[in-house]
Amino acid sequence: MAKTIFIFSIFFCGIWTSVLSQNENKISVLDFGAIPNDNIDDTKALREAAANARKKPNTLLYFPAGKYHISDPKAIKIQEDAMSGKLGPNPQDELYVANKEYVIGLDFGGAKNLRIDAHGVELICDGWMEPLSFRNCNNVELNGITIDYKRIPNSAGKIINLGTDFVDVKFPESDPVSKDLIMLRIMIYDLDKESLVGPAVYQQRKELIAPQTIRFYGKGIRDQALVGRVLIALSGFHYRPAILIYKTKDIVLNDVTIHAQAGMGIVGHLSENISMNRLKIIPREGRFVSSNTDATHFATNRGFIHFNNCEFAGQGDDATNVHTYYSHIVSHQDSNVCEIILGERNYTHSLYLDEPQYGDVLAVVEKNTLKEVGYIRVRRFWTFPKERKVKIEFDGELPEDIESYYLANITASPSLKFVNCKVKSHRARSVLVKTRKVLIEGCSFENATGTAIHIGAEGNWGEGVASEDVIVRNNTITNCGLGGANDGTIDEASAIAVHVNAKIRNVPGLHKRLLFEGNKITGGIHAISIKGAEDVTIRNNTFTDIQKEPIIVGASRRVKAYNNNGTGEIGANIEDVVLPNLSN
């Protein structure tokens, strides 16, 4: 056996040395005992290799192509407890909280000038974990790795029988089911159309009626069910991402694939300059779900976020969401010191504290309207992670009634490019924009339950800010908005919705300088909805099979629409519109 391993190592190391001889520090996972395709656990060897790589700047870490296995007893216990119901009816409530212990698969924290060559590599994870973690890194390139799981955090089975208020589903042996298995959000999939049927639905109760066969009760399920369709059930919502990018500058992901994750695919937080080329977050062949929630999610980042020739399918929520946070001002101790916290929903998506930097400009935002009414500049700040609080010394002025205002870090509003990408057959919106300097071009969006492109500001989620300088052009958007308002369709618009989610929504001009041109849009009640905006141009778009007015406008000014095909008499030409709110 030792002789075989020695020969194997010489073979791979010979190729590796000849190809990578130009790099100063060269590390192969073979050097630490990891061997691809031997079906032996590689955890110890891979972690040692990662530790070595992150300690030495200017390192190339090389993985010979093949399949590697990584597991952790704590991660396996988290998975088993979550999926069996030991953590309650929704494991997110126990697991997705700040300061909760979790497992990192491979930790690259602190790495500088690191290149990872993992072309043709599959990393098979056993147990719920954060497979790759990049924290406090600088200048990282990740190439070619595919992340998948030994046990997928969701189940999919064929509908074999219908009752008046129930459906019977037969699950394959690859998806072991039991009466205690957590099955939260349910989606119905049409194999012929390669599409979700409608919004997510939820069971009233379930029972195991035969081996690998579950009967689900619930009107919503029964309404979408037909014999032969697939029922998909998620065993969790939010958890750690497959790849965390935190306080990291200049990171590039090339040819990375994520097939499954019990949470989001990629989370970027407090980072700068993130590029993704040919990223794929899609189910493995024969499956229907990739990440259980967002495919990617970026909060309070700087510089740019670029997607180029990427592909997304089957994720349980948005393909991407780019935003900063609306922070509550909880004290104003003297003229230039205040304290802020995040109080909405699920804290931050990295579960680490959100914080500004010296010199950042924070907008003072009216809570009722999400209108920016003033600005302060950060002079110094202090963090209190356990209290989820940041203390800020600033230049500028705050209103006296601080409880009526948020602070939002507009310096941390990165430019976004989403170019030549494909998004299909998933829940919720495809691209959710709450940032500035945006280009969405040459993409295809198909069979999403929500609006394909949502340009929003969402006070209910504590996520903003209103967007500026957005171009959406030459995209194909087909059959989106399948799920209605309950599953991400904004103002009944299938393709593009410009919207403000605030208590008072009839304030024009929050979103500024928007161009929508050359898009081909098929299906939906409306195609484009514009609210809370100004200086909007809609031109040279083609609309097909739109049920009502293709373009609707409310609470906006200086909106122009012309040279659009398929609008009919209504909405064909709009000039310098100033309208009150249309149906909040």
FENKA-V841865 format. One record per backbone hydrogen bond with DSSP energy under -1.0 kcal/mol. CO is the residue of the C=O (numbers start at 0). NH is the residue of the N-H. If there is no record, write none. Layout:
co=CO nh=NH
co=CO nh=NH
This chain:
co=0 nh=4
co=1 nh=5
co=2 nh=6
co=3 nh=7
co=4 nh=8
co=5 nh=9
co=6 nh=10
co=7 nh=11
co=8 nh=12
co=9 nh=13
co=10 nh=14
co=11 nh=15
co=12 nh=16
co=13 nh=17
co=14 nh=18
co=15 nh=19
co=19 nh=22
co=24 nh=59
co=26 nh=61
co=27 nh=30
co=28 nh=31
co=28 nh=33
co=29 nh=32
co=41 nh=45
co=42 nh=46
co=43 nh=47
co=44 nh=48
co=45 nh=49
co=46 nh=50
co=47 nh=51
co=48 nh=52
co=49 nh=53
co=57 nh=24
co=58 nh=114
co=59 nh=26
co=60 nh=116
co=61 nh=28
co=65 nh=121
co=66 nh=36
co=67 nh=123
co=68 nh=41
co=69 nh=125
co=71 nh=75
co=72 nh=76
co=73 nh=77
co=74 nh=78
co=74 nh=127
co=75 nh=79
co=76 nh=80
co=77 nh=81
co=78 nh=82
co=79 nh=83
co=80 nh=85
co=80 nh=86
co=82 nh=181
co=84 nh=87
co=89 nh=92
co=90 nh=93
co=90 nh=94
co=91 nh=95
co=94 nh=96
co=96 nh=99
co=102 nh=129
co=105 nh=132
co=107 nh=110
co=110 nh=137
co=111 nh=57
co=112 nh=58
co=113 nh=140
co=114 nh=60
co=115 nh=142
co=116 nh=62
co=117 nh=120
co=119 nh=65
co=120 nh=145
co=121 nh=67
co=122 nh=147
co=123 nh=69
co=124 nh=149
co=125 nh=71
co=129 nh=104
co=130 nh=105
co=131 nh=243
co=132 nh=107
co=133 nh=245
co=134 nh=109
co=136 nh=248
co=137 nh=112
co=138 nh=113
co=139 nh=251
co=140 nh=115
co=141 nh=253
co=142 nh=117
co=144 nh=256
co=145 nh=122
co=146 nh=258
co=147 nh=124
co=152 nh=234
co=154 nh=232
co=156 nh=230
co=157 nh=169
co=158 nh=227
co=160 nh=167
co=164 nh=217
co=165 nh=162
co=166 nh=215
co=167 nh=159
co=167 nh=160
co=168 nh=213
co=169 nh=157
co=171 nh=174
co=184 nh=233
co=185 nh=200
co=186 nh=231
co=187 nh=196
co=188 nh=229
co=189 nh=193
co=189 nh=194
co=194 nh=189
co=200 nh=185
co=204 nh=216
co=206 nh=214
co=209 nh=212
co=211 nh=170
co=212 nh=208
co=212 nh=209
co=213 nh=168
co=214 nh=206
co=215 nh=166
co=216 nh=203
co=217 nh=221
co=218 nh=222
co=220 nh=224
co=225 nh=228
co=228 nh=158
co=229 nh=188
co=230 nh=156
co=231 nh=186
co=232 nh=154
co=233 nh=183
co=241 nh=131
co=242 nh=266
co=243 nh=133
co=244 nh=268
co=245 nh=135
co=247 nh=271
co=248 nh=138
co=249 nh=139
co=250 nh=274
co=251 nh=141
co=252 nh=276
co=253 nh=143
co=255 nh=279
co=256 nh=146
co=260 nh=262
co=260 nh=291
co=262 nh=292
co=263 nh=241
co=264 nh=242
co=265 nh=296
co=266 nh=244
co=267 nh=298
co=268 nh=246
co=270 nh=301
co=271 nh=249
co=272 nh=250
co=273 nh=305
co=274 nh=252
co=275 nh=307
co=276 nh=254
co=278 nh=310
co=279 nh=257
co=280 nh=312
co=283 nh=286
co=289 nh=260
co=290 nh=315
co=293 nh=264
co=294 nh=265
co=296 nh=267
co=297 nh=322
co=298 nh=269
co=301 nh=272
co=302 nh=414
co=303 nh=273
co=304 nh=416
co=305 nh=275
co=306 nh=418
co=307 nh=277
co=309 nh=421
co=310 nh=280
co=311 nh=423
co=314 nh=426
co=317 nh=294
co=319 nh=431
co=320 nh=297
co=321 nh=433
co=322 nh=299
co=323 nh=463
co=326 nh=406
co=327 nh=340
co=330 nh=338
co=335 nh=393
co=337 nh=391
co=338 nh=329
co=338 nh=330
co=339 nh=389
co=340 nh=327
co=343 nh=346
co=356 nh=359
co=359 nh=377
co=360 nh=409
co=360 nh=410
co=361 nh=375
co=362 nh=407
co=363 nh=372
co=364 nh=405
co=365 nh=369
co=367 nh=503
co=370 nh=365
co=373 nh=363
co=375 nh=361
co=376 nh=394
co=377 nh=358
co=379 nh=392
co=381 nh=390
co=383 nh=388
co=384 nh=387
co=388 nh=383
co=389 nh=339
co=390 nh=381
co=391 nh=337
co=392 nh=378
co=392 nh=379
co=394 nh=376
co=399 nh=401
co=400 nh=403
co=401 nh=404
co=403 nh=366
co=405 nh=364
co=406 nh=326
co=407 nh=362
co=407 nh=409
co=414 nh=304
co=415 nh=438
co=416 nh=306
co=417 nh=440
co=418 nh=308
co=420 nh=443
co=421 nh=311
co=422 nh=445
co=423 nh=313
co=424 nh=313
co=425 nh=448
co=427 nh=449
co=429 nh=318
co=429 nh=319
co=430 nh=453
co=431 nh=321
co=432 nh=455
co=436 nh=415
co=437 nh=470
co=438 nh=417
co=439 nh=472
co=440 nh=419
co=442 nh=475
co=443 nh=422
co=444 nh=477
co=445 nh=424
co=447 nh=481
co=448 nh=482
co=449 nh=480
co=450 nh=429
co=451 nh=430
co=452 nh=496
co=453 nh=432
co=454 nh=498
co=456 nh=500
co=457 nh=462
co=461 nh=325
co=462 nh=457
co=463 nh=323
co=466 nh=511
co=467 nh=436
co=468 nh=437
co=469 nh=514
co=470 nh=439
co=471 nh=516
co=472 nh=441
co=474 nh=519
co=475 nh=444
co=476 nh=521
co=477 nh=446
co=483 nh=486
co=483 nh=488
co=487 nh=450
co=489 nh=492
co=491 nh=525
co=493 nh=451
co=494 nh=452
co=495 nh=528
co=496 nh=454
co=497 nh=530
co=499 nh=501
co=500 nh=458
co=510 nh=533
co=511 nh=468
co=512 nh=469
co=513 nh=536
co=514 nh=471
co=515 nh=538
co=516 nh=473
co=518 nh=541
co=519 nh=476
co=520 nh=543
co=521 nh=478
co=523 nh=546
co=524 nh=547
co=525 nh=493
co=526 nh=494
co=526 nh=495
co=527 nh=551
co=528 nh=497
co=529 nh=553
co=531 nh=510
co=532 nh=556
co=533 nh=512
co=534 nh=513
co=535 nh=559
co=536 nh=515
co=537 nh=561
co=538 nh=517
co=540 nh=564
co=541 nh=520
co=543 nh=522
co=549 nh=526
co=549 nh=527
co=551 nh=529
co=554 nh=531
co=555 nh=578
co=556 nh=534
co=557 nh=535
co=559 nh=537
co=560 nh=573
co=561 nh=539
co=564 nh=542
co=573 nh=560
co=579 nh=554
